[in-house]
Amino acid sequence: MVNNYVRFGLTHNDGLRGEFRQSAHNVENQLKSVDNALQPLIEQQEAQVRIYGLGIAALTSVVLILVLIKSFATFHRAFVNFLTFFYRCKRQYQKIDTRKLGFAELKSLAELANEMVESKRNIEARLASVEAELANKKHHST
């Protein structure tokens, strides 16, 4: 069969196979030209995506830093309130305002501290009444 084609002067580039091969080369060339035409657009889009990515990363970093600063400030304020509370509690019966703390954990501690102050006040009041009774009994027995 191949000999018949060769005898007629047909090569691998002739006939339907040759047309198909030529069409494939044409499509390949067209795809290369499309690729070359799109390459600058793709590079431009990549650069734009890179810029957007850096912008989003920077904005996210700034927001996280601000949130951390605010959290630290809130924690610091709550901690100072606790220190002030214990300092004043040593001298007088003062309760801590749980609304000024900002953290649920510190509010729980503040409630316990307030209960401690109330318990101390009750114990000292009972002690004072017992001392008064003892003083009265001593005074009546003499």
CNS distance restraints for C-alpha pairs under 8 A (distance, minus, plus):
assign (resid   1 and name CA) (resid   5 and name CA) 6.75 0.50 0.50
assign (resid   2 and name CA) (resid   6 and name CA) 6.30 0.50 0.50
assign (resid   3 and name CA) (resid   7 and name CA) 6.00 0.50 0.50
assign (resid   4 and name CA) (resid   8 and name CA) 6.34 0.50 0.50
assign (resid   5 and name CA) (resid   9 and name CA) 6.36 0.50 0.50
assign (resid   5 and name CA) (resid  10 and name CA) 5.21 0.50 0.50
assign (resid   5 and name CA) (resid  11 and name CA) 7.25 0.50 0.50
assign (resid   6 and name CA) (resid  10 and name CA) 5.45 0.50 0.50
assign (resid   6 and name CA) (resid  11 and name CA) 6.68 0.50 0.50
assign (resid  10 and name CA) (resid  14 and name CA) 5.71 0.50 0.50
assign (resid  10 and name CA) (resid  15 and name CA) 7.55 0.50 0.50
assign (resid  12 and name CA) (resid  17 and name CA) 7.00 0.50 0.50
assign (resid  12 and name CA) (resid  18 and name CA) 5.98 0.50 0.50
assign (resid  13 and name CA) (resid  17 and name CA) 6.86 0.50 0.50
assign (resid  13 and name CA) (resid  18 and name CA) 3.87 0.50 0.50
assign (resid  13 and name CA) (resid  19 and name CA) 7.23 0.50 0.50
assign (resid  13 and name CA) (resid  21 and name CA) 7.23 0.50 0.50
assign (resid  13 and name CA) (resid  22 and name CA) 7.83 0.50 0.50
assign (resid  14 and name CA) (resid  18 and name CA) 4.43 0.50 0.50
assign (resid  14 and name CA) (resid  19 and name CA) 6.86 0.50 0.50
assign (resid  15 and name CA) (resid  19 and name CA) 6.26 0.50 0.50
assign (resid  16 and name CA) (resid  20 and name CA) 6.03 0.50 0.50
assign (resid  17 and name CA) (resid  21 and name CA) 6.00 0.50 0.50
assign (resid  18 and name CA) (resid  22 and name CA) 6.04 0.50 0.50
assign (resid  19 and name CA) (resid  23 and name CA) 6.04 0.50 0.50
assign (resid  20 and name CA) (resid  24 and name CA) 6.10 0.50 0.50
assign (resid  21 and name CA) (resid  25 and name CA) 6.29 0.50 0.50
assign (resid  22 and name CA) (resid  26 and name CA) 6.16 0.50 0.50
assign (resid  23 and name CA) (resid  27 and name CA) 6.12 0.50 0.50
assign (resid  24 and name CA) (resid  28 and name CA) 6.05 0.50 0.50
assign (resid  25 and name CA) (resid  29 and name CA) 6.14 0.50 0.50
assign (resid  26 and name CA) (resid  30 and name CA) 6.11 0.50 0.50
assign (resid  27 and name CA) (resid  31 and name CA) 6.01 0.50 0.50
assign (resid  28 and name CA) (resid  32 and name CA) 6.21 0.50 0.50
assign (resid  29 and name CA) (resid  33 and name CA) 6.26 0.50 0.50
assign (resid  30 and name CA) (resid  34 and name CA) 6.14 0.50 0.50
assign (resid  31 and name CA) (resid  35 and name CA) 5.96 0.50 0.50
assign (resid  32 and name CA) (resid  36 and name CA) 6.05 0.50 0.50
assign (resid  33 and name CA) (resid  37 and name CA) 6.03 0.50 0.50
assign (resid  34 and name CA) (resid  38 and name CA) 6.03 0.50 0.50
assign (resid  35 and name CA) (resid  39 and name CA) 5.93 0.50 0.50
assign (resid  36 and name CA) (resid  40 and name CA) 7.70 0.50 0.50
assign (resid  37 and name CA) (resid  41 and name CA) 7.70 0.50 0.50
assign (resid  38 and name CA) (resid  42 and name CA) 6.10 0.50 0.50
assign (resid  39 and name CA) (resid  43 and name CA) 6.16 0.50 0.50
assign (resid  40 and name CA) (resid  44 and name CA) 6.05 0.50 0.50
assign (resid  41 and name CA) (resid  45 and name CA) 6.16 0.50 0.50
assign (resid  42 and name CA) (resid  46 and name CA) 6.08 0.50 0.50
assign (resid  43 and name CA) (resid  47 and name CA) 6.18 0.50 0.50
assign (resid  44 and name CA) (resid  48 and name CA) 6.21 0.50 0.50
assign (resid  45 and name CA) (resid  49 and name CA) 6.04 0.50 0.50
assign (resid  46 and name CA) (resid  50 and name CA) 6.06 0.50 0.50
assign (resid  47 and name CA) (resid  51 and name CA) 6.22 0.50 0.50
assign (resid  48 and name CA) (resid  52 and name CA) 6.15 0.50 0.50
assign (resid  49 and name CA) (resid  53 and name CA) 5.95 0.50 0.50
assign (resid  50 and name CA) (resid  54 and name CA) 6.17 0.50 0.50
assign (resid  51 and name CA) (resid  55 and name CA) 6.09 0.50 0.50
assign (resid  52 and name CA) (resid  56 and name CA) 6.07 0.50 0.50
assign (resid  53 and name CA) (resid  57 and name CA) 6.07 0.50 0.50
assign (resid  54 and name CA) (resid  58 and name CA) 6.03 0.50 0.50
assign (resid  55 and name CA) (resid  59 and name CA) 6.06 0.50 0.50
assign (resid  56 and name CA) (resid  60 and name CA) 5.95 0.50 0.50
assign (resid  57 and name CA) (resid  61 and name CA) 6.06 0.50 0.50
assign (resid  58 and name CA) (resid  62 and name CA) 6.18 0.50 0.50
assign (resid  59 and name CA) (resid  63 and name CA) 6.16 0.50 0.50
assign (resid  60 and name CA) (resid  64 and name CA) 6.08 0.50 0.50
assign (resid  61 and name CA) (resid  65 and name CA) 6.08 0.50 0.50
assign (resid  62 and name CA) (resid  66 and name CA) 6.15 0.50 0.50
assign (resid  63 and name CA) (resid  67 and name CA) 6.14 0.50 0.50
assign (resid  64 and name CA) (resid  68 and name CA) 6.08 0.50 0.50
assign (resid  65 and name CA) (resid  69 and name CA) 6.10 0.50 0.50
assign (resid  66 and name CA) (resid  70 and name CA) 6.09 0.50 0.50
assign (resid  67 and name CA) (resid  71 and name CA) 6.03 0.50 0.50
assign (resid  68 and name CA) (resid  72 and name CA) 6.00 0.50 0.50
assign (resid  69 and name CA) (resid  73 and name CA) 6.05 0.50 0.50
assign (resid  70 and name CA) (resid  74 and name CA) 6.08 0.50 0.50
assign (resid  71 and name CA) (resid  75 and name CA) 6.04 0.50 0.50
assign (resid  72 and name CA) (resid  76 and name CA) 5.90 0.50 0.50
assign (resid  73 and name CA) (resid  77 and name CA) 6.05 0.50 0.50
assign (resid  74 and name CA) (resid  78 and name CA) 6.17 0.50 0.50
assign (resid  74 and name CA) (resid 101 and name CA) 7.48 0.50 0.50
assign (resid  74 and name CA) (resid 102 and name CA) 6.51 0.50 0.50
assign (resid  75 and name CA) (resid  79 and name CA) 6.02 0.50 0.50
assign (resid  75 and name CA) (resid 101 and name CA) 7.67 0.50 0.50
assign (resid  75 and name CA) (resid 102 and name CA) 7.50 0.50 0.50
assign (resid  75 and name CA) (resid 103 and name CA) 7.48 0.50 0.50
assign (resid  76 and name CA) (resid  80 and name CA) 6.10 0.50 0.50
assign (resid  77 and name CA) (resid  81 and name CA) 6.19 0.50 0.50
assign (resid  77 and name CA) (resid 101 and name CA) 7.29 0.50 0.50
assign (resid  78 and name CA) (resid  82 and name CA) 6.32 0.50 0.50
assign (resid  78 and name CA) (resid 100 and name CA) 6.86 0.50 0.50
assign (resid  78 and name CA) (resid 101 and name CA) 4.55 0.50 0.50
assign (resid  78 and name CA) (resid 102 and name CA) 6.94 0.50 0.50
assign (resid  78 and name CA) (resid 103 and name CA) 7.94 0.50 0.50
assign (resid  78 and name CA) (resid 106 and name CA) 7.48 0.50 0.50
assign (resid  79 and name CA) (resid  83 and name CA) 6.29 0.50 0.50
assign (resid  80 and name CA) (resid  84 and name CA) 6.02 0.50 0.50
assign (resid  81 and name CA) (resid  85 and name CA) 5.96 0.50 0.50
assign (resid  81 and name CA) (resid  96 and name CA) 7.68 0.50 0.50
assign (resid  81 and name CA) (resid 100 and name CA) 7.88 0.50 0.50
assign (resid  81 and name CA) (resid 101 and name CA) 7.44 0.50 0.50
assign (resid  82 and name CA) (resid  86 and name CA) 6.26 0.50 0.50
assign (resid  82 and name CA) (resid  96 and name CA) 7.55 0.50 0.50
assign (resid  82 and name CA) (resid 110 and name CA) 7.74 0.50 0.50
assign (resid  83 and name CA) (resid  87 and name CA) 6.13 0.50 0.50
assign (resid  84 and name CA) (resid  88 and name CA) 6.09 0.50 0.50
assign (resid  85 and name CA) (resid  89 and name CA) 5.78 0.50 0.50
assign (resid  85 and name CA) (resid  94 and name CA) 7.17 0.50 0.50
assign (resid  85 and name CA) (resid  95 and name CA) 7.19 0.50 0.50
assign (resid  85 and name CA) (resid  96 and name CA) 6.00 0.50 0.50
assign (resid  86 and name CA) (resid  90 and name CA) 6.16 0.50 0.50
assign (resid  87 and name CA) (resid  91 and name CA) 7.20 0.50 0.50
assign (resid  88 and name CA) (resid  92 and name CA) 5.96 0.50 0.50
assign (resid  88 and name CA) (resid  93 and name CA) 7.68 0.50 0.50
assign (resid  88 and name CA) (resid  94 and name CA) 6.66 0.50 0.50
assign (resid  89 and name CA) (resid  93 and name CA) 5.52 0.50 0.50
assign (resid  89 and name CA) (resid  94 and name CA) 5.47 0.50 0.50
assign (resid  89 and name CA) (resid  95 and name CA) 7.63 0.50 0.50
assign (resid  89 and name CA) (resid 117 and name CA) 7.51 0.50 0.50
assign (resid  93 and name CA) (resid 117 and name CA) 6.51 0.50 0.50
assign (resid  93 and name CA) (resid 121 and name CA) 7.19 0.50 0.50
assign (resid  94 and name CA) (resid 117 and name CA) 7.35 0.50 0.50
assign (resid  95 and name CA) (resid 113 and name CA) 7.78 0.50 0.50
assign (resid  95 and name CA) (resid 114 and name CA) 5.31 0.50 0.50
assign (resid  95 and name CA) (resid 117 and name CA) 6.95 0.50 0.50
assign (resid  96 and name CA) (resid 110 and name CA) 6.30 0.50 0.50
assign (resid  96 and name CA) (resid 111 and name CA) 7.97 0.50 0.50
assign (resid  96 and name CA) (resid 113 and name CA) 7.78 0.50 0.50
assign (resid  96 and name CA) (resid 114 and name CA) 6.51 0.50 0.50
assign (resid  97 and name CA) (resid 101 and name CA) 7.63 0.50 0.50
assign (resid  97 and name CA) (resid 110 and name CA) 7.73 0.50 0.50
assign (resid  98 and name CA) (resid 107 and name CA) 5.29 0.50 0.50
assign (resid  98 and name CA) (resid 110 and name CA) 6.16 0.50 0.50
assign (resid  98 and name CA) (resid 111 and name CA) 7.17 0.50 0.50
assign (resid  99 and name CA) (resid 107 and name CA) 7.72 0.50 0.50
assign (resid 101 and name CA) (resid 106 and name CA) 6.44 0.50 0.50
assign (resid 101 and name CA) (resid 107 and name CA) 6.27 0.50 0.50
assign (resid 102 and name CA) (resid 106 and name CA) 7.60 0.50 0.50
assign (resid 102 and name CA) (resid 107 and name CA) 7.49 0.50 0.50
assign (resid 103 and name CA) (resid 107 and name CA) 6.25 0.50 0.50
assign (resid 104 and name CA) (resid 108 and name CA) 6.28 0.50 0.50
assign (resid 105 and name CA) (resid 109 and name CA) 6.46 0.50 0.50
assign (resid 106 and name CA) (resid 110 and name CA) 6.03 0.50 0.50
assign (resid 107 and name CA) (resid 111 and name CA) 6.18 0.50 0.50
assign (resid 108 and name CA) (resid 112 and name CA) 6.38 0.50 0.50
assign (resid 109 and name CA) (resid 113 and name CA) 6.13 0.50 0.50
assign (resid 110 and name CA) (resid 114 and name CA) 6.08 0.50 0.50
assign (resid 111 and name CA) (resid 115 and name CA) 6.24 0.50 0.50
assign (resid 112 and name CA) (resid 116 and name CA) 6.19 0.50 0.50
assign (resid 113 and name CA) (resid 117 and name CA) 6.26 0.50 0.50
assign (resid 114 and name CA) (resid 118 and name CA) 6.22 0.50 0.50
assign (resid 115 and name CA) (resid 119 and name CA) 6.05 0.50 0.50
assign (resid 116 and name CA) (resid 120 and name CA) 6.09 0.50 0.50
assign (resid 117 and name CA) (resid 121 and name CA) 6.13 0.50 0.50
assign (resid 118 and name CA) (resid 122 and name CA) 6.21 0.50 0.50
assign (resid 119 and name CA) (resid 123 and name CA) 6.12 0.50 0.50
assign (resid 120 and name CA) (resid 124 and name CA) 6.10 0.50 0.50
assign (resid 121 and name CA) (resid 125 and name CA) 6.10 0.50 0.50
assign (resid 122 and name CA) (resid 126 and name CA) 6.18 0.50 0.50
assign (resid 123 and name CA) (resid 127 and name CA) 6.05 0.50 0.50
assign (resid 124 and name CA) (resid 128 and name CA) 6.04 0.50 0.50
assign (resid 125 and name CA) (resid 129 and name CA) 6.29 0.50 0.50
assign (resid 126 and name CA) (resid 130 and name CA) 6.13 0.50 0.50
assign (resid 127 and name CA) (resid 131 and name CA) 6.05 0.50 0.50
assign (resid 128 and name CA) (resid 132 and name CA) 6.10 0.50 0.50
assign (resid 129 and name CA) (resid 133 and name CA) 6.18 0.50 0.50
assign (resid 130 and name CA) (resid 134 and name CA) 6.15 0.50 0.50
assign (resid 131 and name CA) (resid 135 and name CA) 6.04 0.50 0.50
assign (resid 132 and name CA) (resid 136 and name CA) 6.13 0.50 0.50
assign (resid 133 and name CA) (resid 137 and name CA) 6.12 0.50 0.50
assign (resid 134 and name CA) (resid 138 and name CA) 6.04 0.50 0.50
assign (resid 135 and name CA) (resid 139 and name CA) 5.97 0.50 0.50
assign (resid 136 and name CA) (resid 140 and name CA) 6.07 0.50 0.50
assign (resid 137 and name CA) (resid 141 and name CA) 5.93 0.50 0.50
assign (resid 138 and name CA) (resid 142 and name CA) 6.34 0.50 0.50
